[in-house]
Amino acid sequence: MKNIILLALLTLYCFSLHSQSEITEGELKNHIEFLISDKNAGRYPGKKGAKRVVNYIETQFKNLGIQPVNHNYKQFFKAKLRVDDTLKKPIVKTCNVIGFIEGNDPVLKNEYIVLGAHYDHLGLGGPSSKSDKRGVVYHGADDNASGTAALLEIAEKLVSKKEELKRSILFIAFGAEEQGLLGSKYFVENPLIPLSQIKLMINMDMVGRLNKNKHVYAGGAGTFTDGVDFMKNLGKSLGLNPIVHAGSVGGSDHVSFYKKNISVLGVHTGGHPQYHTPEDTLELINLEGEKQVCEYIFQTIVNKANTLEPMHFINQD
C-alpha cells in the first residue's frame, strides 16, 4: 500500500511539473539562486560553472517537454575570451542551449518566434567589469540570471498553452554574450532553421530590476508592424509603464538577428550601479516586478504567434 501511495504522489508531482501554467515569483527566485550560486563561479565560458548551468537549462527544457532541434539541445562553438592580458586571448568551447515548441497551424508552424536570453556572466572579473575586484564571484543576478530565469518561466507557461499556438517558438539560452555577443553571432551564421522562417526575435537581458515607476524598456519595436503601439498598449494594460523605442536596438544578442534583417525586441528594466560588479545579487532583484515583465513578454509572444497578419522586417537604420 505504501508503494502505491508513493507512486501516486510521484505521479501527481510529475504532473504538476508539466502542468504549471503560471509564472511564479518562487520559481523565478529558485532559478536565479541556482544560476548565481558560488559553485557556478560567475558562469564564465568554458568553466565548470557554465557547463553546470548548461546542463541545468537542458534539464529544464527536457522536463517541460520542449523539444531539441536536430536531436540535440546544445549548439557548440568556440569563443575567444576577453581577458586583462590583451596579448593573450584564450579560446574555449562553449554552447547555446536551444529547444522549441512546434506550432499547430499547418502553414504558420513553419514560422518561428525566438525567445532568447544569455546565461553567461563575468566569472571572477575581467576587462568588462565595472569593478577593480578580481578573484571574487561576479554573481550577475540581474545580468543575466534574471533573463535566463524569465526564459525558463515563460517557456513553462507557453508549454501549458502550446495547443493554442499557431507559430512555433524557439527558445535560445545564449553562451558568451559578455565576450561580444558570440553565441548569437554563431547562431545566425549557423542557424538550425532557415533565418527566413524567423519572424521575430525577443531578447531578455537584465529584466529583474523593475523600478517603482514600473519602467520596462522595449527597443526595436519599430522593426515589426504596429510594434510600438502594441507594446505600449499591452504594457499599460498590465500595469506597467513601458518606454518603447522604434529603434534603439541596443547592444545585446538581438542585435545579431537585427543585422540579418530579422524583426527584434530587446526588453530590459534599466541600468543600475551594480551592473558588472560582484554586488549584482539576488537581494536586489524585484521578483514581483520580474513576474510582471514575464507576463508582458508572454502575452507578446502569444499575440505574435497567433496573428494572421503577415510578419515582415522593417529597417530602423
N, C-alpha and C positions, 0 to 999 in steps of 0.2 A: 504493500500500500504506500509506504514511504517513497518508493521509487516512482510510483505512478504520480504521486503528488509533486515530486521533484521534477518529473518530466513535464507535467502540466505547467508548472511555474516557469520552467525554462522556455517552453513553447510560447507562453504569454509574454515573457521578457523579450524573446527574439521578435515576436510580432510587434511589440511596442517599438523596438528599434527601427523596424521597417515602416511603421505607420505614423511616425511623428509628423504632424502636419503644421506645427507652429514653430517659429523661431523663438528660442528662449534665451534669456539672459544667463541662465545656468549653464547651458551648453556652450554659449559663446565664451564664458569665463573658463570652462574646462578646457576648451581648445587652446585658448590663449595661455593658460597656465602651463600646459604641456609644451607649447611651442617656445616659450621664453625660459624654460627651466634651465638652471645652470648646467645640467647634464648635456644640453644641446649646444652650449657654448657659443651662442650668438648665430647659429645656423650658417656658418661660413662654408662656401662652396668647397666640396672635396673632403671636408672633415666628417668625422663620425656623427657629430650632432646633426648636420644637414642630411646625412643618409638616414638617420633615425626619423627625422621629420618626413622625409620622402616616403618611408615605409608606413608612417602614421597616416599620411594623406591617402596613400594607395589602399590601406586597410579600410579607411573610412569610405572611400569610393566603392570598394567591394561590398561592404556591409550594407550600403544604401541601395545596391543594385544598379549602380552606374556602370555602364559597360566600357571596357577598354577599346581603343581603336587599334585594329590590326592585331588583336590578341595581346596587347602589351600596354600597360598604363604609363610606362616610362619611355621618354624620348631623350636619349643620352646625347650629350655634346661636350666639347672641350671648351673650357673657359680660361682665358688669360686674365690673371688676377691683378688688381691694383694693390701695390704694396708700398711701404715707406721708402724702400730702396728702389728708386726709379730705374736703375740699371738692370734689375733682376725681376722679371715678371713671370712667375711660375704658371704653368698650365696644368689644370686639374680636370678630372672627369666629373661632370655633374649631370643633372637632367631636369626636364619638365615632367610634371605628372598630369596625365590627360585622360579624361573619360567623357562619355556622352550619354544623353537620353535621346532616343530616336523619337521624332515627331510622328503624328498619326495621320496627317494628310498625305495621300498617295503622291502628290506633286510637291507640296511645300516641305515635306520631310527632308528633301534634298537641299534645303537651305538651312543655314545654321546661325544661331545667336551664340557668340562666345562670351563666357563669363570668366574673367581672369583675375589673379592676384599673385604677387610674388611672395615666396615663402622664405627667402634667404635674408640674412642681415649682415652685420659687420664683424661678427665673430668677437675678437678681443681688441678691436680698434683697428686703426689704419688711416691711410691718407684721406678717406672720405668722412672720417669722424669730425665732429664739431667740438671735440674734447681732446685734451692732450693726454688723457689716461690711456695706458696700454696695459695689456695683460689682465684686464678685467672684462667680465661679460657685458657686451652691449645687448641688452635684452630685446629691444625692438618690439615692445608690446603694441605700440601703435603702428610702427613701421617694420614689418608689415604683418605681425601676428594678427592684428585686427582684421586685415583684409583676407588673410587665409582662413580665419575662423568664420568670417562672413561667407566666404566661398562655400565652406562645408555646410553651414546652416541653410543658406539659400538653396544649395543643391538638394539638401534633405527635403525641404518644403516643395521644391519642384518635382521631386520624385513622387511625392504624395499626390501631385496634380498631373502626373505625366499623361494620363488618358485625355486630358483637355488640351494638350499642346499640339499645334499643327506643325510648326517648325521644330527642328532638332536643336538641342542645346549642347554645346561643347564646353566642358569645364577644363581650365588650364591653370595649374599652380606652377608659376614660372620660377626657374632657378637663375641665379647670378644676375638679378636685376641691378643690384648695387654695384656690379662690376661694369655697368654700361649697357643695360637692357639686353644682356647676352641671350637669355632664354627666349625672349620674344623675338629677337632678331633671328635666332636659329629656327624657330618655328616657322616664321613667314618665308624663310629661304628654303625650308624643308617641310612644307605643310603636309599633314597627314590626310587632309581633304583638300580639294581644289580651292584656292583662295576666292575664286569667283562665286563659290557657294556660301561664303561667309558674308552675311548681310549687315551685321552689327557686332562690334566688339565692345563690351563693357568691362572696364578695369577698375578695381578697388585697391587703392593704395593710401593707407592711413585714414581709416573710417571710424576710429574709436574715440575721438575727442570732440564729439558734438558739444558746442558751447551753449550757454544759457539762452542765446538768441536763436538757437536751433539752425545755425547756418550750415548748410551742406552745399558743397561746390560741385558743379557738373560742367565740365569742359568738353567742347566738341559737339554740343547738341545741335549745332547747325549743319553737321555732316550728314544728317538724315532728315527726311521730310517732316516738317512741323515739330522738330525735336525740341526747340527752345520753348515754345508754348506748352507742349506736352509735359516737359519736365517741370516747368514752373507750376502748372495747374495741379499735377499729380502731387508734387511736394507739399503744396499748400493744403491739399485735401487730407494729407496725412499729419498735419500739424507741424510741418517743417517750414523753414524759411529759406528756400533754395536760392542760391546765387548761380544762375545759369548763363553760360557763355556759348555763343555760336561757335567761336574758335577757341583760343586758349587751350589747345590740345595738351600742352604741358610736357613733362619730362619723364613719364613712367611708361610701362610696357605697351599701352595703347598706341604710343607714337609709332611703334614698329608696324602696326596694322594700318595706321593712317597713311604712312609712306607708301603703302601698297594699294592706295585708293579704296580703303575699306572704311565704312562709317564707324565712328568710335564715340564712346562716352567715358570720360575719366572722372571718377567720383572720389571725393575726399572731404574731410571735415576741417582742414586747415592746418597750418604750421603751428609750432609751439617751441618753447625754449629747450625742451628735452630731445628735440629731433637730433638723431645721430649722436646721442650721448648715452652713457650707461644708465641714466636716470629715466629713460623711457620704459616705465614699468607698469604693471597691472593696476596698481593703486590709482593711477591717473586716468584709466580707461572709464569712459562713461558707458556702462553696459546697457542701460536703458536707452540711451541715445543711439548706440550702435544697433540695437534691435530695430529702432525706427528707420535707420538708414538701410538696414537689410530689407525691411518691408518695402521701402521706396524702390530699391533695385529689383526685388522680386516682382513687384507689380509692373515695373517697366518691362521686364523680360516676358511676362505673361502676355502683356498687351502686344509687344512687337512679335512674339512668336505666333500670335493668332491673327494679326491683321491680314486682311485680304488685299490691302493695297500693296502694289509692288514697292520693294525697298531698294533704293539706289544711293550711291555715294554722291555727296555734294562737297566739292572742294572749298576749303576755307582759307587757302593761302592768298 
